[in-house]
């Protein structure tokens, strides 16, 4: 489950794809059948198996910590998902002086204010 979430989060860099905070949150809580099949040379994940498992990463996050520490860790992850979504929106943006974008991608030059 963590491997599937990590693979999805990495798609913003690996595949220059935008990622969704809602999808990451659904994977974290295993709600809304967020998992898809993944088959690479190093990963083999059956989405239906994870979706039907009833297991949630949220339940085991910081499980050895106090309730307050556990809630803080869960809130941090939610914020991190939102930050990653925001950052992933610029993965295909061009690069120029005072511009947001990806180095080496000179198409789509957008100036930042």
N, C-alpha and C positions, 0 to 999 in steps of 0.2 A: 504494500500500500504506500509506504513512504517512497519506495523506488518509483512508483508510478507518478506520485506528486512531484518528486524531484525531476523526473524526466519531462513532465509537463512544464515545470518552471524553467527548465533549461532550453525549452523550445524557442524562447524569445531570442536567445543568442544563436543556438544551433541552427534554427530554421528561419531566423529573422521574422518571427511571427509575434503578433500581439497576443498577450495572455490576459485572462480574465480573473479578477480577484474573486468574483462569485464562483467560478469554476474551482479555483484553488480552495476556497472555503468549503465548497461542497465535497471536495476530495478529503479535506481535513475532517469533516463531520460525517462523511459517507452518506450524504443525502442527495436525492435527485439523480441517482445512477450516473455519477460523473466519470466513472472509469471506462476507458476504451481499451481494446486489445492493442498491445505493443509487442512487436517482434523485431528485434535487431540481433546483431551478432553477440551482444552481451546481455540483452534483456528479453524475457519472454513473459508477458503478463496477460492474463485472461481477465478482461474487464468485468465480465458477468460474474466471475468468481468473487472478485472484490466487492462489487455492488451488492451481492447477495450475502455477504459474510456477516453483516451485522456489527462488524468491528469498526471503531472510530479511532483515528489517530488522536483526536482531541482527548479521549478518555485516558490515554497513556502519556500525554504530554506532562512533564514535570510531576509525574505521579508520586515521587518520593518527597516532594516539597510540601510546604504548608498550603492550605487552601488559598490564601492570599497570593503566595508565590506562583501557584498553579494558574490562578486567574490572570496574574500579570503576564505570565509566559504566553498564555492563550491570546491575550489582548495584543501582545507584541507581534505574534504571528499574523493576526488579522491585519494589523497595520502594515506589516511587511508585505502581505499579499497585495494590498492596495498600492503600496509603493512600487512593487514590481510591475503591476499593471500599468501604472503611470509611466514608468521608465520604458516599458516595452512598446509604447506608442511611438517612440522615436527611432526604433531600430532600422527603419527603412528611410529615414530622413537623410537628406544630403548633408555634406560637410562644407562649411566655408567659415571665414573669419566671423566671430561673434554669432555663430549658428549652433543650434542643437543638431546632433546627428551622429552618424557613424563614420569614423575615419576611413578613408578609402572610397567612400561612396560620394561622388561629386554630382550626382543627379539630384534634382529636387531641392535646390538651394533655398532654404528658408531662413530669413534673418530673424534673430531674436531681438526683442525690444530691450 
